[in-house]
Amino acid sequence: MKDEKLVLKSRKAQHVKLVIDENVGVENASNGFEYFEVVPRSIPNIDFDEISTEVEFLGRKFSAPILVAGMTGGYPEAEKINIGIARVCAKLNIPMGIGSQRAMIINSDTTRTFNVKNEVKDLFLIGNLGLVQFCMDFDRKEYEMAVDSVQADAMAIHVNAFQELCQPEGDLNFKNAWEELEKICKYSKVPVIVKEVGSGMGFEEVVKMEKIGCAAVDIGGSGGTSWAKLELMRHDGEDPPFALDDPVLTWGVPTAFASYEANVKATLPIISTGGMYNGVMAAKALMMGSTLVGVARPVIQAFMKDGEDGVEKYLRHYTETIKRVMFLIGVGSIDKMRTQRSRLIPRLRAREWLLHRKII
Ligand SMILES: Cc1cc2nc3c(=O)[nH]c(=O)nc-3n(C[C@H](O)[C@H](O)[C@H](O)COP(=O)(O)O)c2cc1C
């Protein structure tokens, strides 16, 4: 157990260091939004100052359709990062996720690095555990411990088969994962959000997640931070499963395609995460029907560079960009944005994809 504690602690610290210092995107792997063109409205017919970016998600009203996706916790420096980001999210009234709480279950001393609501009361906080853990050794007891010890308002259950496959100490037994997920949805006292971390998913799985009781799905598409690449970078001299330049690293459903599919076929709220690095991409995801867009790497980079001010500046600019696009298509609310799919034209690869999948 002691070794496991140490491995987890240093892994989470290494993740943040790699995200800050290295190129953790994959060359030639885009998240697909450049394949969607917007038909603007030449006469917007609205006043820019009356445009609202408010959105309702899981019963709460937020000021912008942005989620700071779960990242860290479990080692001493993570406390400062999580609390700093939490303060900004509470100030801007947007939801925030924390990193996997497995470290906290294994070593309760690290609980305070996740428990940001101790300091930041009004935050909507999304807890985080990996589904594979429930196929192995976690059960209801660990789940409830994770929810209660951080007063989570919702719980993200991450699915990350490709990451585990590339991770030096990865867990590969996903047997009975669907049954475990269904059990979690049944006993959970808070809404359950399933979350991919960069390989995306097809609509078939999203529809099944909705059917078994998930409250929302973060399709976590490819084209943003590559967790496969990041884990391959952590192999120290041993024989990694793939080379860092292996074309397999473009694996996955690009965020734009996964968002489009999920929104056409399912009715539960969709979160679009994965390389959502500017407000124009975010606006397109909302036009597809997504309720929120998730952003991870740029937020932690802004925090490490300029602290809370940097994060606030980044998120305010991001929100303003969404608003500017709303103005150019003459839409005054996020609810209305989510009905604008017909003004989004899929071309080339996106059109081919969506035709083949019988989505358009
Ligand atoms: C430093 C860092 C740590 C992360 N740790 C977790 C984690 O513990 N659990 C999880 O579900 N996702 C984790 N993620 C994945 C993000 O939530 C997100 O899905 C992914 O990074 C894609 O978003 P991006 O392209 O905006 O970075 C982490 C991301 C970053 C940047």
The ligand as a MOL file (V3000), in Angstrom:
LIG
                    3D

  0  0  0     0  0            999 V3000
M  V30 BEGIN CTAB
M  V30 COUNTS 31 33 0 0 0
M  V30 BEGIN ATOM
M  V30 1 C -2.8810 18.0960 -15.5290 0
M  V30 2 C -4.1130 17.3260 -15.9080 0
M  V30 3 C -4.5390 16.2690 -15.1000 0
M  V30 4 C -5.6980 15.5370 -15.4270 0
M  V30 5 N -6.1590 14.5760 -14.5640 0
M  V30 6 C -7.3700 14.0040 -14.7920 0
M  V30 7 C -7.9610 13.1200 -13.8270 0
M  V30 8 O -7.3940 12.8430 -12.7800 0
M  V30 9 N -9.1840 12.5960 -14.1030 0
M  V30 10 C -9.8540 12.8800 -15.2590 0
M  V30 11 O -10.9850 12.4230 -15.4600 0
M  V30 12 N -9.3080 13.6770 -16.2000 0
M  V30 13 C -8.1030 14.2540 -15.9900 0
M  V30 14 N -7.5660 15.1140 -16.9300 0
M  V30 15 C -8.2020 15.1880 -18.2750 0
M  V30 16 C -9.0070 16.4660 -18.4970 0
M  V30 17 O -10.0910 16.5330 -17.6300 0
M  V30 18 C -9.4720 16.5780 -19.9730 0
M  V30 19 O -10.4220 15.5750 -20.2280 0
M  V30 20 C -8.3570 16.4390 -20.9900 0
M  V30 21 O -7.1580 17.0240 -20.5180 0
M  V30 22 C -8.7220 17.0970 -22.3220 0
M  V30 23 O -8.9240 18.4760 -22.1900 0
M  V30 24 P -7.8560 19.5670 -22.7010 0
M  V30 25 O -7.5750 19.2580 -24.1290 0
M  V30 26 O -8.5650 20.8710 -22.4790 0
M  V30 27 O -6.6380 19.4490 -21.8310 0
M  V30 28 C -6.4180 15.8560 -16.6190 0
M  V30 29 C -5.9650 16.9060 -17.4340 0
M  V30 30 C -4.8410 17.6450 -17.1040 0
M  V30 31 C -4.3880 18.7520 -18.0290 0
M  V30 END ATOM
M  V30 BEGIN BOND
M  V30 1 1 1 2
M  V30 2 1 2 3
M  V30 3 2 2 30
M  V30 4 2 3 4
M  V30 5 1 4 5
M  V30 6 1 4 28
M  V30 7 2 5 6
M  V30 8 1 6 7
M  V30 9 1 6 13
M  V30 10 2 7 8
M  V30 11 1 7 9
M  V30 12 1 9 10
M  V30 13 2 10 11
M  V30 14 1 10 12
M  V30 15 2 12 13
M  V30 16 1 13 14
M  V30 17 1 14 15
M  V30 18 1 14 28
M  V30 19 1 15 16
M  V30 20 1 16 17
M  V30 21 1 16 18
M  V30 22 1 18 19
M  V30 23 1 18 20
M  V30 24 1 20 21
M  V30 25 1 20 22
M  V30 26 1 22 23
M  V30 27 1 23 24
M  V30 28 2 24 25
M  V30 29 1 24 26
M  V30 30 1 24 27
M  V30 31 2 28 29
M  V30 32 1 29 30
M  V30 33 1 30 31
M  V30 END BOND
M  V30 END CTAB
M  END
